[in-house]
Amino acid sequence: MTDQAQPTEGVQIDSLSANEFAVEIDGERASGIFRVSGLTIFQREASVALPLTPFIIAKMVQRDPQLPFNRWLRDSQAAQGDPPTRTLTILALDEGSETRRWTITDAWISAVSYSEFNSGSSELVEELLTIQPGGIDMAWPGA
């Protein structure tokens, strides 16, 4: 008998790659998304649920005014009362197949900032959107 762990047949290592994801706005796939950071679906202290926290979507600055994020940005900047809300969906993908879905309802943009403009750099300028979630639901397709 040996002390070494024996591989278990049929066990599959299951993990998500951080670079396989997509973002949709009201069901329309958005392009040019670099990353989503700070997405927290719930927080608890003892038995009390805490409010949802904002998260950041970092994307490329795109020219086409009809792209979904550009339309939402224009609507948000022009808003006089309540900010315009959208339903965002973040999809985790594995070789193109959806493995998990986070649906953010009543999302609104609370801040927009940009990465550094630098004449010595060849990097793309990032547009950083701070998103305030109204609600978040997580789903496993096929579960």
Secondary structure, 3 states (H helix, E strand, C coil): CCCCCCCCCCCCCCCCCCCCEEEEECCEEECCEEEEECCCCCCEECCEECCCCCEEEEEECCCCCCCHHHHHHHHHHHCCCCCCCEEEEEEEEECCEEEEEEEEEEEEEEEEEECCCCCCCCCCCEEEEEEECCEEEEECCCC
